[in-house]
């Protein structure tokens, strides 16, 4: 009978085969559309321009100091070796590095769920991370958020297994990916409470790992402090597109729902059970991290979806805590999977802004001056006057200077016009432009995705 049971249990390959299948599915979701917006690095996520060109310069003799401290340098360092054989900054190479981080994050989520609540919870946590819409979306871009999420997940898994010192190293690396990684210190302190020696060693290792992975954050401490103060102020004041949002607690709950769908309700049930019972180390680690991290979001008035990414694997593991609803949880993953597939299909299409760039290349004389907004594409051979991106308290008039051509898109304009009361000057600029007939315009249609784009001649 035992022999028969072992034979039957191996028909599907066991947990390893299940994890391999989940990782394969996660890879497919992340590799489809990986070239979206290329060769331009400003279309999929403008922050790619803050990572990839710096990584390229590092690998071509530019030194290790990024001279940029809006976030630490671990991700830039991770991307740099893969730029060494590129003649110009390769956004595709950078994106593939992030896909590798993402797949490692799926495996780490399995580890976290299994260590906390068993193999079924591990499978649910990995599957959630594999299909969650925001995680899939940001795995396509060479930015810092997915590496942060993966390293935080590793730190939490190490804490659940009682490896405080190694968890300290992982917390330091997570912080070196992006500053909010330091919030993983909350469960480290919770688990290490009354174990003062181990807690002190873990904290020291976290600091050493952070310094090793991002040394110039400390060596250029003045620039770092200036950047941190500016970023903190901007996100407390808000950002373009979030002027009329609800209170942060509600706004970020909406971002979670947009990524998880209805399985989020089971995750919240698991969180309530973890906080109420605290019957195992997994409850303490996951409960304290999720609550601590979410509370840290409340003062922000910039409600970017990527800010909730570190919560994805822990909430997936907490959904697995509710063992009685495991089959329901797996069934509900069809919802975010469908959303992610839909978004991937859009990423296989040509971006409207690339269509506009091709028109400019064919119809605008080389050497012309073009006033262009951020998140647009201007082909080589033109002088560009960059239009500043507005945000609350900074409604600057647009001065096109010597530019005879103006390039605008709905990526910025639609958000400005939705908050006319906050940006009367910028809104007036768009209204004035629309009084003239565009030399070229395009909108999303079959085979083309992205915001509307218009080119005006002054």
TAMOVEN-V464290 format. One record per pair of residues at least 12 apart in sequence whose ideal C-beta (glycine too) atoms are under 10 Angstrom apart, sorted by the first residue. I is the first residue (numbers start at 1). J is the second residue. Records with the same first field share a line. If there is no record, write none. Layout:
I=J, J
This chain:
14=119
15=110, 114, 119, 120, 122, 123
18=110, 119, 122, 123, 126, 127
19=106, 107, 109, 110, 111, 114, 119, 122, 123, 126, 127
20=107
21=123, 126, 127, 130
22=103, 106, 107, 109, 110, 122, 123, 125, 126, 127, 128, 129, 130, 131
23=102, 103, 104, 106, 107, 110, 126, 130
24=103, 130
25=106, 126, 127, 130, 131, 337
26=99, 102, 103, 105, 106, 107, 109, 126, 127, 129, 130, 131, 132, 135, 136, 139, 340
27=99, 100, 102, 103, 106, 130, 139
28=130, 341, 344
29=99, 102, 130, 131, 132, 133, 135, 136, 137, 139, 140, 337, 340, 341, 343, 344
30=95, 96, 98, 99, 100, 102, 103, 106, 130, 135, 136, 137, 138, 139, 140, 146, 340, 344
31=95, 96, 99, 139, 140, 344
32=136, 140, 340, 341, 343, 344, 345, 347, 348
33=136, 137, 140, 343, 344, 345, 346, 347, 348, 349, 449
34=91, 92, 95, 96, 98, 99, 139, 140, 141, 344, 347, 348
35=91, 92, 95, 140, 347, 348
36=95, 140, 141, 344, 346, 347, 348, 349, 350, 351, 354, 449, 450
37=91, 140, 141, 347, 350, 351, 353, 354, 375, 377, 450
38=90, 91, 92, 95, 351, 354
39=88, 89, 90, 91, 92, 354, 357, 377, 379, 380
40=91, 351, 353, 354, 357, 375, 376, 377, 378, 379
41=53, 89, 90, 91, 94, 95, 141, 142, 377
42=91, 353, 372, 373, 374, 375, 376, 377, 378, 411
43=91, 351, 352, 353, 354, 357, 375, 376, 377, 409, 411, 450, 451
44=91, 95, 137, 138, 140, 141, 142, 143, 347, 351, 375
45=91, 95, 137, 138, 140, 141, 142, 143, 145, 306, 375
46=141, 143, 374, 375, 389, 411
47=70, 71, 138, 141, 142, 143, 144, 145, 306
48=79, 89, 91, 94, 95, 98, 140, 141, 142, 143
49=89, 91, 142, 143, 374
50=66, 68, 70, 71, 76, 142, 143, 144
51=66, 68, 71, 73, 75, 76, 78, 79, 80, 89, 91, 94, 97, 98, 141, 142, 143, 144
52=76, 79, 80, 82, 83, 86, 88, 89, 90, 91, 92, 93, 94, 95, 97, 141, 142, 143
53=76, 83, 88, 89, 91, 94
54=66, 67, 68, 73, 76, 77, 79, 80, 83, 89
55=73, 75, 76, 77, 78, 79, 80, 81, 82, 83, 84, 86, 89, 90, 93, 94, 97, 142
56=76, 79, 80, 82, 83, 84, 86, 87, 88, 89, 90, 91, 93, 94
57=76, 80, 83, 89
58=73, 76, 77, 79, 80, 81, 83, 84
59=79, 80, 81, 82, 83, 84, 85, 86, 89
60=80, 83, 84, 86, 87, 88, 89
62=80
63=216
64=76, 77, 80, 215, 216, 219
65=215, 216, 219, 220, 223
66=80, 214, 216, 217, 220
67=216, 220, 223
68=216, 220, 223, 227
69=179, 214, 216, 217, 220, 221, 222, 223, 224, 225, 226, 227, 228, 230, 231
70=144, 178, 179, 224, 227, 228, 230, 231
71=143, 144, 145, 148, 176, 177, 178, 179, 180, 181, 214, 217, 227, 228, 231
72=144, 148, 173, 174, 175, 176, 177, 178, 179, 181, 210, 213, 214, 215, 216, 217, 218, 224
73=144, 176, 177, 213, 214, 215, 216, 217
74=144, 147, 148, 151, 172, 173, 174, 175, 176, 177, 178, 181, 209, 210, 212, 213, 214, 217
75=94, 97, 98, 101, 142, 143, 144, 145, 146, 147, 148, 176, 177, 178, 213, 214
76=94, 142, 144, 177, 214
77=176, 213, 214, 215
78=94, 97, 98, 100, 101, 142, 144, 147, 177, 213
79=91, 93, 94, 95, 96, 97, 98, 142, 147
80=94, 97
81=93, 97
82=94, 96, 97, 100
83=97
89=142
90=142
91=141, 142
92=142
93=142
94=141, 142, 143
95=139, 140, 141, 142, 143
96=142
97=142, 146, 147
98=138, 139, 140, 141, 142, 143, 144, 145, 146, 147, 150
99=139, 140, 142, 146
100=139, 146, 147, 150
101=139, 144, 145, 146, 147, 148, 149, 150, 151, 177
102=129, 130, 135, 136, 138, 139, 140, 146, 147, 149, 150
103=129, 130, 139, 146, 150
104=146, 147, 150, 151, 153, 154
105=126, 129, 130, 135, 139, 146, 147, 148, 149, 150, 151, 152, 153, 154, 309, 312, 313
106=125, 126, 127, 128, 129, 130, 131, 135, 139, 150, 153, 313, 316
107=122, 126, 129, 150, 153, 154
108=125, 126, 129, 149, 150, 151, 152, 153, 154, 155, 156, 157, 158, 170, 313
109=121, 122, 123, 124, 125, 126, 127, 128, 129, 130, 132, 135, 149, 150, 153, 154, 156, 157, 312, 313, 314, 316, 317, 320
110=122, 123, 124, 125, 126, 127, 129, 130, 153, 157, 313, 316, 317
111=125, 126, 153, 154, 156, 157, 158, 160, 161, 313, 317
112=125, 126, 129, 152, 153, 154, 155, 156, 157, 158, 159, 160, 161, 282, 285, 286, 313, 314, 316, 317, 320
113=125, 126, 127, 128, 129, 153, 157, 160, 282, 286, 313, 314, 316, 317, 318, 319, 320, 321
114=126, 157, 160, 161, 282, 317, 320
115=156, 157, 158, 159, 160, 161, 162, 281, 282, 285, 317
116=156, 157, 159, 160, 161, 270, 274, 280, 281, 282, 283, 284, 285, 286, 314, 317, 318, 320, 321
117=160, 270, 274, 280, 282, 283, 286, 317, 318, 319, 320, 321, 322, 323
118=282, 320, 321, 323, 326
119=320
120=320, 321, 323, 326, 327, 329, 330
121=270, 282, 316, 317, 318, 319, 320, 321, 322, 323, 326, 329
122=157, 316, 317, 320
123=316, 320, 326, 329, 330
124=263, 266, 267, 270, 316, 317, 318, 319, 320, 321, 322, 323, 325, 326, 329, 330, 333
125=153, 157, 267, 286, 312, 313, 314, 315, 316, 317, 318, 319, 320, 321, 329
126=313, 316, 317, 320
127=263, 316, 319, 320, 329, 330, 333, 336, 337
128=259, 260, 263, 264, 266, 267, 312, 313, 314, 315, 316, 317, 318, 319, 320, 329, 330, 332, 333, 336
129=149, 150, 153, 309, 312, 313, 314, 315, 316, 317
130=316, 333, 336, 337, 340
131=259, 260, 261, 263, 316, 333, 334, 335, 336, 337, 338, 339, 340, 341
132=256, 258, 259, 260, 261, 263, 264, 308, 309, 311, 312, 313, 315, 316, 333, 336, 337, 339, 340
133=258, 259, 260, 261, 305, 312, 335, 336, 337, 338, 339, 340, 341, 342, 343
134=146, 149, 255, 256, 258, 259, 260, 304, 305, 306, 307, 308, 309, 311, 312, 336, 339, 340
135=149, 150, 259, 306, 308, 309, 312, 313, 316, 336, 340
136=259, 336, 337, 339, 340, 341, 343, 344
137=259, 305, 306, 309, 339, 340, 343, 344, 347
138=305, 306, 309
139=309, 340
140=343, 344, 347
141=306
143=178, 306
144=176, 177, 178, 179, 180, 181, 306
145=177, 178, 180, 304, 305, 306, 307, 308, 309, 310
146=177, 306, 309, 312
147=173, 174, 176, 177, 178, 181
148=173, 174, 175, 176, 177, 178, 179, 180, 181, 184, 306, 309, 310
149=174, 177, 178, 181, 306, 308, 309, 310, 311, 312, 313, 314
150=170, 173, 174, 177, 309, 310, 313
151=169, 170, 171, 172, 173, 174, 175, 176, 177, 178, 181, 184, 209, 213, 310
152=170, 171, 173, 174, 175, 177, 178, 180, 181, 183, 184, 187, 289, 293, 309, 310, 311, 312, 313, 314
153=170, 174, 184, 310, 312, 313, 314, 316, 317
154=166, 167, 169, 170, 171, 173, 174, 184, 313
155=167, 168, 169, 170, 171, 172, 173, 174, 175, 181, 184, 185, 187, 188, 206, 285, 289
156=170, 171, 174, 184, 187, 188, 282, 285, 286, 288, 289, 290, 310, 313, 314, 317
157=170, 282, 285, 313, 317
158=170, 171, 184, 188, 191, 202, 285
159=171, 184, 187, 188, 190, 191, 192, 202, 281, 282, 284, 285, 286, 288, 289
160=187, 191, 280, 281, 282, 283, 284, 285, 286, 317
161=281, 282, 285
162=191, 198, 281
163=202
164=188, 191, 192, 195, 198, 199, 201, 202, 203, 205
165=192, 198, 199, 201, 202, 204, 205, 206
166=202, 205
167=184, 185, 187, 188, 191, 192, 202, 205, 206, 285
168=184, 185, 188, 192, 198, 199, 200, 201, 202, 203, 204, 205, 206, 207, 208, 209, 210
169=202, 205, 206, 208, 209, 210, 212, 213
170=184, 188, 205, 206, 209
171=183, 184, 185, 186, 187, 188, 202, 203, 205, 206, 207, 209, 210
172=184, 185, 202, 203, 204, 205, 206, 207, 208, 209, 210, 211, 212, 213, 214
173=206, 209, 210, 212, 213, 214
174=206, 209, 210, 213, 310
175=206, 207, 209, 210, 213, 214, 217
176=206, 209, 210, 211, 212, 213, 214, 215, 217
177=210, 213, 214
178=306, 309, 310
179=210, 214, 217, 224, 227, 228, 231, 232
180=293, 296, 297, 307, 309, 310
181=206, 210, 310
182=206, 210, 296
183=289, 292, 293, 294, 295, 296, 297, 310
184=206, 285, 289, 292, 293, 310
185=202, 203, 206, 289, 292
186=285, 288, 289, 290, 291, 292, 293, 295, 296
187=281, 284, 285, 286, 287, 288, 289, 290, 291, 292, 293, 314
188=202, 203, 206, 285, 288, 289
189=202, 203, 288, 292
190=278, 281, 284, 285, 287, 288, 289, 292
191=281, 284, 285, 288
193=284
231=302
232=299, 300
233=393
234=300, 301, 302, 391, 392, 393, 394
235=297, 299, 300, 301, 302, 303, 304, 307
236=299, 300, 301, 302
237=300, 301, 302, 391, 392, 393, 394
238=300, 301, 302, 303, 391, 392, 393, 419, 422
239=300, 301, 302, 303, 304, 389, 390, 391, 392, 415
240=302, 374, 389, 390, 391, 392, 394, 412, 415, 416, 418, 419, 422, 423, 426
241=302, 303, 304, 391, 411, 412, 414, 415, 416, 418, 419
242=300, 301, 302, 303, 304, 391, 392, 415, 419
243=301, 391, 392, 415, 416, 418, 419, 421, 422, 423
244=418, 419, 421, 422
245=301, 302, 303
246=303
247=298, 301, 303
248=294, 297, 298, 299, 300, 301, 302, 303, 307
249=294, 295, 297, 298
250=303
251=297, 298, 300, 301, 302, 303, 307
252=294, 297, 298, 300, 303, 304, 305, 307, 308, 311
253=268, 294, 308
254=303, 305, 308
255=297, 303, 304, 305, 306, 307, 308, 309, 311
256=268, 294, 305, 308, 311, 312, 315
258=305, 308, 336, 339
259=305, 308, 309, 311, 312, 315, 336, 339, 340
260=308, 311, 312, 315, 316, 319, 332, 333, 335, 336, 339
261=332, 333, 334, 335, 336, 337, 338, 339
262=328, 329, 331, 332, 333, 335, 336
263=315, 316, 319, 325, 328, 329, 330, 331, 332, 333, 334, 335, 336
264=315, 319, 332, 335, 336
265=319, 325, 329, 332
266=315, 316, 318, 319, 320, 321, 322, 325, 326, 328, 329, 332
267=290, 311, 312, 314, 315, 316, 317, 318, 319, 320, 321, 322, 329
268=290, 315, 318, 319
269=318, 319, 321, 322, 325
270=283, 286, 287, 290, 314, 315, 316, 317, 318, 319, 320, 321, 322, 323, 325, 329
271=283, 286, 287, 290, 291, 294, 314, 315, 318, 319, 321
272=287, 318, 322
273=287, 318, 321, 322
274=286, 287, 288, 290, 291, 314, 317, 318, 321
275=287, 288, 290, 291
277=321
280=321
282=314, 317, 318, 321
283=318, 321
285=314, 317
286=313, 314, 315, 317, 318, 321
287=314, 318
289=310, 311, 314
290=310, 311, 314, 315, 317, 318
293=307, 308, 310, 311, 314
294=308, 311
297=311
301=392
302=391, 392
316=329, 333
319=332, 333
343=449
345=449
346=444, 449, 450
347=449
348=447, 449
349=444, 445, 446, 447, 448, 449, 450
350=447, 448, 449, 450
351=377, 409, 444, 448, 449, 450, 451, 453
352=376, 377, 409, 410, 411, 441, 442, 443, 444, 445, 448, 449, 450, 451, 452, 453
353=372, 375, 376, 377, 378, 407, 409, 410, 411, 442, 450, 451, 452, 453
354=377, 379, 448, 450, 453
355=377, 440, 442, 443, 447, 448, 450, 453
356=376, 377, 378, 379, 407, 408, 409, 440, 441, 442, 450, 452, 453, 454, 455
357=376, 377, 378, 379, 380, 382, 407, 453, 455
358=377, 379, 440
359=379, 439, 440, 441, 442, 453, 455
360=372, 376, 377, 378, 379, 381, 382, 405, 407, 439, 440, 455
361=378, 379, 380, 381, 382
362=379, 440
363=405, 439, 440, 455, 457
364=378, 379, 381, 382, 404, 405, 407, 439, 440, 455, 457
365=381, 382, 404, 405
366=379, 380, 381, 382
367=381, 382, 383
368=381, 382, 383, 402, 403, 404, 405, 457
369=382, 383, 384, 385, 400, 401, 402, 403, 404, 405, 458
370=382, 383, 384, 385, 386, 400, 403, 404, 405, 406, 407, 455
371=383, 384, 385, 386, 387, 398, 399, 400, 401, 402, 403, 404, 405, 406, 407, 408, 456, 458
372=384, 385, 386, 387, 400, 403, 405, 406, 407, 408, 409, 455
373=386, 387, 388, 389, 398, 406, 407, 408, 409, 411, 412, 413, 416, 453
374=386, 387, 388, 389, 409, 411, 412
375=389, 409, 410, 411, 412, 450, 451
376=407, 408, 409, 411, 412, 451, 453, 455
377=407, 409, 453
378=405, 407
382=403, 405, 407
383=401, 402, 403
384=403, 407
385=398, 399, 400, 401, 402, 403, 405, 406
387=399, 400, 403, 406, 407, 408, 412, 426, 429
388=426
389=412, 415, 416, 426
390=412, 415, 416, 419, 422, 423, 425, 426, 427, 429
391=422, 423
392=419, 422, 423
393=422
394=422, 423, 426
395=416, 419, 422, 423, 424, 425, 426, 427, 428
396=423, 425, 426, 429
397=425, 426, 428, 429
398=425, 426, 428, 429, 430, 432, 433
399=429
400=429, 456, 458
402=458
403=456, 458
404=456, 457, 458
405=439, 440, 455, 456, 457, 458
406=429, 433, 436, 438, 439, 454, 455, 456, 457, 458
407=440, 453, 454, 455, 456
408=429, 430, 433, 434, 438, 441, 451, 452, 453, 454, 455, 456
409=442, 450, 451, 452, 453, 454, 455
410=443, 444, 450, 451, 452, 453, 454
411=450, 451, 452, 453
412=426, 430, 451
413=426, 427, 429, 430, 433, 434, 451, 452, 453, 454
414=430, 451, 452
415=451
416=429, 430
417=430, 431
430=454
432=456
433=454, 456, 458
434=454, 456
435=456
436=454, 456, 457, 458
437=454, 456, 457
438=453, 454, 455, 456, 457
439=454, 455, 456, 457
440=453, 454, 455, 456, 457
441=453, 454, 455, 456
442=454, 455
